[in-house]
Amino acid sequence: MQIGIIGLGRMGANIARRLTRGGHQCVVFDRKPEATQSLAAEGMTGATSLEDMAEALATPRVFWVMLPAGDPTEQAIQRLAAIAQPGDVIIDGGNTFYKDDIRRAKELAGRQVQYIDVGTSGGVWGLERGYCMMIGGEVETVRNLDPIFDTLAPGRGEVERTRGRDTADDRAERGYIHAGPAGAGHFVKMVHNGIEYGLMQAYAEGFDILKTKNSDHLPQDERYDLNLTDIAEVWRRGSVISSWLLDLTAEALVKDQSLAQFSGHVADSGEGRWTIHAAMEEAVPAYVLSAALYARYRSRQEASYADKLLSAMRFGFGGHVEIPQ
């Protein structure tokens, strides 16, 4: 398939690369000309503007927006709406608030333009590992785009099948789902990120407890000088708490157990906040997810070792840098 990719940052550029490797034709654009030129040098078609991209794509055209949530994405979609023709598709693959998706889908439907929201997880590793995707939009449109999603997804790989699951052709097993109508994809991804906050906070606090077991305020015979690097490694191997986040923790500790390069001032992308808002609207208790979000707020006042570990994990899976101080 042919597709336009708008926004060539850490994930957008690798999405374009993975699609190109899969045999799709990508037309790419970024407001930084050097980013566009870099991918054009890899065999993609570079566009100088959204209008130029529209001219380069065959109809019906597919535009994939991969920009930061908020104004950058909103402005790009408004500009595309003015360019798009009936039958075209606009995909938002960023971390947009799901209620904005619902509004946009209604607005674009009046122009007979389809809107698809794709919650995309995979970070800087997606080029090789593939992207886990949660998709919202009309059934037929999503079905027509299946070759794109199938190429981007991780595939079954070496992950064992869930016992009792025997669907012959299972999108979820391949790493993507059609979650429901407009907004459903980003809603599922939003909760995914809220859970991610809680998992990361649990690891961070646990390792902080391990590290502090050698504290001077403890009785001498109760102090342990524990090797955090070895603990992370052994937990990766057969432990019930093994995970990719633990893998990233182990890598960070191998490089420097003190995590000296991290300040521990931990950012939040906004999706943790949105998850708590949704929990409040639904009257669903969310103790762990709320505490994890508040812990990030506190980290910006006085950072602990746990906060440094959170920064290390965020850098590991998404290349996220700390908040400038």
Secondary structure, 3 states (H helix, E strand, C coil): CEEEEECCCHHHHHHHHHHHHCCCEEEEECCCHHHHHHHHCCCCEECCCHHHHHHHCCCCCEEEECCCCCHHHHHHHHHHHHHCCCCCEEEECCCCCHHHHHHHHHHHHCCCCEEEEEEEECHHHHHHHCCEEEEECCHHHHHHCHHHHHHHCCCCCCCCCCCCCCCCCCHHHHCEEEEECCCHHHHHHHHHHHHHHHHHHHHHHHHHHHHHHHCCCCCHHHCCCCCHHHHHHHHCCCCCCCCHHHHHHHHHHHHCCCCCCCCCCCCCCCHHHHHHHHHHHHCCCCHHHHHHHHHHHHHCCCCCHHHHHHHHHHHHHHCCCCCCC
